[in-house]
């Protein structure tokens, strides 16, 4: 059987060499800005999937896949839009992995991608506003909506016996959407939100914001922010003034930078971010280690899965044209079909090329629901002896 598969693959390469193309995929992430520490591992995850497909020689008559990167800055909608315009108009990409943050993703989709008919799959834009956005069937995401994360975070807080919290959120679509989702779920479950107030990124001093939060009180402070920006600024001010000892961190704060910045100062604090458990995740982590990067970073596996879904959809459609392959992303993401894990993209292409179906599971237990977004699994984390550790999944 192995010899037969190899012969089939070799025959496909020879027969289709004339139809092979160089397929460019854009990677629009915040390489600068409030989540810049997360972007490199996300880029590496996406590019690892591209290399795996290219090396197989099984995509569209032996086509190769090339990554073209652009800096969305994560929070500057104008800069993100200009980046996506360049990727489409100048580079000729056939799809975009991104955006990274919700506001700039919305801007890029509405202002550029829709007008040009380009597929976008975001690994990390989580605003509930993206669920119902008019996207012409072009937008998908491998990260779950914050409507779901808010419910999960409320349950985690309550399970830890915390009855009241103050909430601070970064003043944008992501921050407000998640803060409101959490507050609604926590209140409905009997908890008390003493205040739910915004903070702006880019400030040198957050003592005024922390003073207001402290005045409102609460057993813990929920920080819906960015680890490389105002979120960490708020935590620092709260620690320096003794306003709060326990912090709750959602996905925008859960990264290595949080451990590096605070370590044992936030002992006992906890939170969550999207991530799956099981064979798919473990395989992805091993592959990343072998490739020379840390795959446990937030949204790295989601970026691998985003690129994989896009390329498998092209194979299913028999075309790299976004207008054609967009209709096949849900087909390869969900059953029925052979389950596909990281490292099995060549196997997936063999099945698709032979007329079969695949159910892409990937590194994040992919299951797309509704308008093409992840159903969502979250890992629960806490700080013990100054180290961020995973304590469970929800």
N, C-alpha and C positions, 0 to 999 in steps of 0.2 A: 504493500500500500504506500509506504514512504517513497519507493522508487517511482510509483505511478504519479504521486502528487508532484514530485520534483520534475518529472517529465512533462506533466501538464503545465506546470509553471513555466518551464523553459520554452515549451511550445507556444504558450501565450505571449511570451516576450518576443519571440521571433516573428510570430504572425502579426503582432500589433505594434511593432517598433515604429512603423511609419505614422501611427496615430498617437504616439506618445507626446505629451506636452509637459511643460514646466508649469505647475500649478502654484501660484503664489497665494499664501494665506497671511492676512494681516494679524498682528498681535498688538492691540491697543490697550496698554496698561499704564498705571500711574508710576512710571519709573522715577518721577519726582513727585513730591507732595506728601500727604498725610499717611499713606500706606506704602511708601517707597520700599520699606524693608521687606514687604511681602512679594513685591513684583518679580524679582529675579527668579525665585523658585516657581512662580506661576509660568513665566516665560519658558523656563527649562522644561516644565511638565508638558506644555503644549508642543514644544519643539521635539521632545522625546517621542511623542506620538507621530509627528510628521516624519521623523527619521525612520521609525519602525515601518511605516507604510512605504516610504521611498525605498528602503532597503529590501522590501519584499518583492518589488518589481511587479506587483499584482494589481495595481490600481490603474484602470483605464489604459490598457495596452502598454503598461510599463512606465506610466507618467511618474515624474518626481515631484516632490513637494518642497517648496522653499518658504521660509519664514521671513516676513518683512515687519519690522517692529516700528512702533510709534508711541510717543509719550502722551498719554491723555491727561496727565497731571492729577487725575482722580477728581478734582474739584473745580477746575476751570472749564466750563462748558464751551467757551469759544476756542480754547486751545485744543480740546478734545475733538471738536468739530473740524477744525483745520487739519488735525492729524488724520482723521478718517477720510477727509476729502483728498489728502495727499495719497493715502494708501490706495484709494479707489481710482482717482484720476491719473496719478503719475505712475503708480506701481502696478496697477491693473490686477489687484487682488480679487480672488473669487469668493472670499468670505473673510470674516473678521472674528477673531477670538477676543472678546471684549464687548463693552467697556468693563472697567473695573469697579467704579463707584456709580451709584444709581443716577444721580443728576446728570453727569456727563454722558452716561449711557443713553438716557432718554433724549438728550440733545442730539447726540450723534445719530441715533436711530431716526428721529423725526426730521432732522434737518438734512441728513446726507444719505444714510443707508436706504431708507424707503424710496427716495427719489431715484436712486440708482439701482434699485432692485438687488441689493447685496444682503446676504444672510449674515446675521450677527448671533453668536452664541457667547453669552457672558458667563464666566466662571464664578462671579462674585457680586454682581449687582442684585440687591435683595429687596429693594423697595416694593411694597404691595402695589404701588402705582403701575408697575410694569406688568402686572397680571392682566389688566384689562386694556392696555394701551393698543391703539390701532396700529398694527405692525405689518399688515398685508401678508401675514404668514412668514415673515422674515426673521423674527426674533425668538430666541430660545435661551434658556439658562440652566446650567447644571447645578446652581445653588438654589436652595428653597427660598420662598418668599418670607419676608419678616413677619407676615401675619402668622405663619407657623412658628417662627423663632420666638415671637412674643409669648405665645402660649407655653412653649417649652421652658423659657426662662422663668415665667411665673411659677410653673410647677416646681422647678429646681429651688427657687427661693423659698417657696412654702415648705417643701420637703426638709429644708434645713432649719425650720422653726422660726423664720424671720417674718414678723407680722407687719412691719412698716418699713418703707424705704423712701428715700428721696431719689429723684431721677434727674440727671442732666444729660442733654443730648446735643450733638453737633448740629448746627442750625442749617440743615439741608434736607433733601428728600429722604435720604437714608435714615438720618437721625430722628426726624420727627415721626416717620412711618413706624420705625421699630419702637420708639418710646411710647407712642400712642397705643400700639398693639399690645405691648407689655402691660401698660397701665390698665387697659380695659380688661385683660385676662386676669391680672392680679387682683383688681378690685372685685371682679365678678366672683372670684374664689374666696373673698372675705378679707383680703389684705388691704392695707392702707397706703396710698401714695401721698406723701406729705406735700410734695411739690413736683412739678414736671416742667422743667425750665431749660431753655436753650443756652448754649455757650458758642461763641465764635472761635474758629480756629485762627492761628497766627498771632495770638497775644503772648506777650512776655510774662504777664502776671494775671493769675486767675483768683486772687485773694477775694475780690469783691463777689464773684460768683459763688465761691465756697462759703463765704460768710452768709449769704442768703440761703444756701442749701442747709447749712448748719442751724440757722435760725428756724427753719422748717422742721428739722429733726428727722429721725428715722434710725432704725437699727442697722441699716447699711445704705451705701450710696451706689446706685446703678449708674454706670458710666457708659452711655451709648455714644462713643466717640471713636477717634482714630488714634492708634497707638503711637504714631510718629508725629502727632500734632496736639490739638487741644485736649484730647482725652487724657494723655499723660500729664499735661499741664495741670489739669484739674486734680488728678490724683496727687501730684507733687504738692500742690497748695493745701490739699486736705490733710496730707500726712504732716506737713510742716506746722500746720496750725492745730493739729490734733482733733480736727472736726469729725473725722470718721476713721474707724479702724478696719472695717470690713467693706469690701468693694465687690460689686457684681459686674462681670465683664462679658458683653456679647462679642460677636465675631470680629468687629472692627478693632477690638482691643486685644484679641487673643493671638499673640505671636511671640517669637523669641525676644523681640525688643522689650516686651513687658517684663519678662524675667530679667533681662539685662538692666533695665532701668530701675527696678524696684526690689526684686528678689525677696529677701526675708522681711522687708518692710510691709509687705502685703500678705503676710502669713494668714492662712485661713480664708482668704478671699477666693472667689470661685466664678465660674461662668460656663459658656458653651460656644461652640462654633460648628458649622456644618462639617461632618466627616462620618464616614461609615466604618464599620468594623467587618472583620472577616477576611476571607482569602484574597479578595480583590484588593483591599487596602494593603494587606501585608505584602502582596506581590508587587504592588506599585512602590511601596517603600523600599523594597529590595532592589528594584530596577533603578530607582533614583539614586540609591547609594552607589550602585555599580556605575552609574553615569556621572557620579561626582558631585551630587547635590543632595540637600536634605528635603525629601519629599513630604515630610510631616508638616511643613509650613502650611498655613491657612490658604485654602483654595488652590494649592498646587495640583492635587489630584483632580480637582474640578476642571482645571485648565487642560490637563491631559485628556480628560473625558470629552471636553468641548471639541478639541481638535479631532479626536477619534470619531465622534459622531458625525462631524462635518464630512470627513473623508469617506466613511463607510456609506453615508447617504449618497455621495457622488458615485460610488461604486454601484449602489443599488439602482440609481437613476440611469447609470451608463453615461453620465455627463457631469462636467464641472460647472455647468451653467447654473447659477443660483436660482434662476426662475424654474429650473427643472428639479434640481436636487432638494430644494426646500421642502417639497412634498413628501420626501422619503426619510426625513430625520426622525419623525415619530415611529416610522416602520422599523428602523434599525435599533431604536432606543428601547422598545418594548417587545414583549412576546407576542405571538409565539416565535420560537426559533431557538437555535443553539446558543446557550449562554456564552458570552465572550468576556474574558478578564483582561487586564493589562498584560501585554506581552503576547497576546493571541490575535493581533490584528491581521497578521498574514493568514491565519486560519480563517478568520472572519471573511477576508477577501476571497479566499478559495471557495467558501460556501456560497457567497453572493454570486461570484462569477459562474458557479455551477447551477445557479437558479434557485438556491436555497434561501432560508430565512435565518437571521441572527437576532438574538436578544442581548443587546450590549449592556453588560452589568458594570464593567470598568472598575475604577478605583473607589467609586463613591456610591455603589449600589444604585446605578442610574435607573430611574423609573420616571418618565415624564408624564405629567398629568395636565389636564385642562389645556391652556394655551401654550403648552410646551415648556413647562418649568418642573424642576425636581420636586418630588413628593417630600423629600428631606429626611435625613437622619442626622442627629447632632451628638457630638461627643461632649461629655461633661468634664470640666477641668477644675482643679483647685491648686492652690499653692501650699506646698508642704516642704518645710525646711528650705524655703527660698527657691524651690524648683516647681515649675509648672508640670503637673502630672495629670494623666487621664484617669478618671475614676469610674467612668461608665458611659453608656450610650442610650439615647432616647429617640 
